[in-house]
Amino acid sequence: MLLAIGYKVNAVRNGLEAFAELQVNRPDVVVTDIAMPVLNGLDLIVAVRSNDEFADLPVVAITSFGEGICELARAAGAIDAIDKPTELERMRKVIDAAVSRPSSARLRSSEGPLSELIDKNYTTGPTAGPATIPPRVRSRN
């Protein structure tokens, strides 16, 4: 889906693989589903925000759980969250906006407990997993 709109995508199978991929190939933005095996998207966002090396890395969450989970993703530190299904153009706009934001605006406050994050297991069910998006390839025209 993201390949179709011009992004280079490094797809992984779960949140733990996504976090490992970040350490090897730092992307411009992380796009993650909330429902993933091993390490769910909410926990991935918290892990990214808790790591000094990635604290300013923009993260966009995608979910089919509704606006309430989108809000939790933002509270955990996602720049934005998209409810599925969504149109490619909306996804492109959100990703481009996340990449364009100054790094200081990407940092999120982690004030207060995010106890709602552990109220439900978001690791079950079918999922496409997260995609880390490395820098866009620009043509030299």
C-alpha positions in Angstrom: 0.0 0.0 0.0 2.7 2.5 0.9 4.9 1.3 -1.9 2.1 2.3 -4.3 2.3 6.0 -3.2 6.1 6.2 -3.6 7.6 5.2 -0.2 10.4 2.8 0.3 9.2 0.4 2.9 11.0 -2.0 5.2 8.2 -4.3 6.4 8.6 -6.5 9.5 6.3 -9.1 11.1 5.9 -7.7 14.6 6.8 -4.9 17.0 9.9 -6.5 18.3 11.3 -6.9 14.8 10.3 -3.3 14.1 12.3 -2.0 17.1 15.3 -4.1 16.0 15.0 -2.8 12.5 15.1 0.8 13.8 18.5 0.1 15.4 19.9 -1.1 12.1 18.2 1.2 9.6 16.9 4.5 11.1 13.8 5.5 9.0 12.3 8.9 8.4 9.1 7.7 10.0 7.6 4.5 11.6 4.1 3.5 10.5 2.8 0.8 12.8 -0.4 -1.2 13.2 -1.7 -1.3 16.8 -2.6 -5.1 16.6 0.6 -7.0 16.2 2.1 -10.1 17.7 5.0 -10.2 20.2 5.1 -6.4 20.8 1.9 -4.5 20.0 1.9 -1.0 18.4 1.2 0.9 21.6 4.1 -0.8 23.3 6.3 -0.1 20.2 5.4 3.6 20.4 6.3 3.7 24.1 9.6 1.9 23.4 10.5 4.3 20.7 9.7 7.3 22.9 11.6 5.9 25.8 14.8 5.4 23.8 16.9 8.6 23.6 18.2 7.6 20.2 14.7 7.5 18.7 12.7 9.9 20.9 12.3 12.4 18.1 11.5 9.8 15.4 7.9 10.3 14.1 5.5 7.4 14.6 2.2 7.1 12.9 -0.2 4.5 14.2 -2.9 2.6 12.2 -5.8 0.8 13.8 -9.2 -0.7 13.2 -10.1 -0.4 16.9 -11.6 3.1 16.5 -10.9 6.7 17.6 -10.4 5.7 21.3 -7.4 3.6 20.4 -6.2 6.4 18.1 -6.2 8.7 21.1 -4.3 6.2 23.2 -1.7 6.0 20.4 -1.3 9.7 20.4 -1.0 9.7 24.2 1.7 7.1 24.0 3.6 9.4 21.6 2.4 8.8 18.1 2.4 12.0 16.0 -0.9 10.9 14.5 -3.1 7.9 14.3 -5.3 6.7 11.5 -8.5 4.6 11.8 -8.8 1.8 9.2 -9.9 1.5 6.6 -8.4 4.7 5.1 -7.7 6.1 1.7 -4.1 6.2 0.4 -4.2 10.0 0.0 -5.1 10.4 3.7 -2.3 8.1 4.7 0.2 10.0 2.4 -0.8 13.3 4.0 -0.4 12.1 7.5 3.0 10.5 6.8 4.3 13.5 4.9 3.1 15.8 7.7 4.9 13.6 10.3 8.1 13.7 8.4 7.9 17.4 7.9 7.4 18.3 11.5 10.4 19.8 13.3 12.0 17.2 15.6 11.3 19.2 18.7 7.5 19.1 17.9 7.7 15.3 17.6 8.6 14.8 21.3 5.6 13.8 23.4 5.1 14.3 27.0 4.7 11.0 28.9 3.2 12.6 32.0 0.8 10.4 33.9 0.3 6.7 33.6 -1.0 5.2 30.4 -2.8 2.5 32.3 -5.4 2.3 29.6 -2.7 0.8 27.3 -2.6 -2.4 29.3 -6.3 -2.8 29.7 -6.6 -4.8 26.5 -4.4 -7.1 24.6 -3.9 -5.7 21.1 -1.5 -8.4 19.9 -4.1 -10.9 18.8 -5.7 -11.4 15.4 -4.5 -11.0 11.8 -2.2 -8.1 11.2 0.0 -6.6 8.5 2.6 -5.5 11.1 4.5 -2.3 11.2 6.4 -0.7 8.4 9.5 1.4 9.0 9.9 3.9 6.2 13.5 4.7 5.4 14.3 8.0 3.7 12.4 8.6 0.5 14.4 8.0 -2.7 14.5 11.3 -4.6 15.1 11.3 -8.3 17.9 13.4 -9.7 16.1 15.2 -12.5 
